[in-house]
Structures are given as structure tokens and as C-alpha cells.
Amino acid sequence: MNLLSAFGGGLFIIPLLFLTGIVVFTISGIRSSKSGSKQQTQKGTIYSDKNIPFYKTWQAKFVLGLLIALVIIIIWMYNER
């Protein structure tokens, strides 16, 4: 139980908020990747019915950033206890 003492005193909320953000942006990115795409050209906006991969959405980049930050925060919290 000594391992979980880093999250005592209400500090569990910090990783929980990051996990919630990861889940929300993952769901949003999956929906965005399945809904087709749009491309901005000189002639205007072209809409396409083709699905784009999840990793090409802006949500995927945000999820990756949140995941890296979560790992760093958990390591930091564990070392500060």
C-alpha cells in the first residue's frame, strides 16, 4: 500500500483528469476519423467521404501529448512522496 501513498490526500484527481482527457479526445478523434475529411485548396474547401486514419487527426496528437504528460506526472508524484 506504500506505492499508492503518492496519490493520497486528494492528489489522485490530477492523473484522473488527464485520463479523462485522454478518453474524451480519443473518442472525439475516432469519431472525427470516421466522418470523412475536408481539404482546403485555393479553389475552396473540398469535402471527401474517405475516412482518414486516427493518427492524422489533431485529437491524436493531443492524446499523445496528454499521455506523455501523464507518465511524467505519475513519475514525478511517485518520486516526491
Secondary structure by P-SEA (a helix, b strand, c coil): cccccccccccaaaaaaaaaaaaaaaaaaaaaaaccccccccccbbbbcccccccccaaaaaaaaaaaaaaaaaaaaaaac
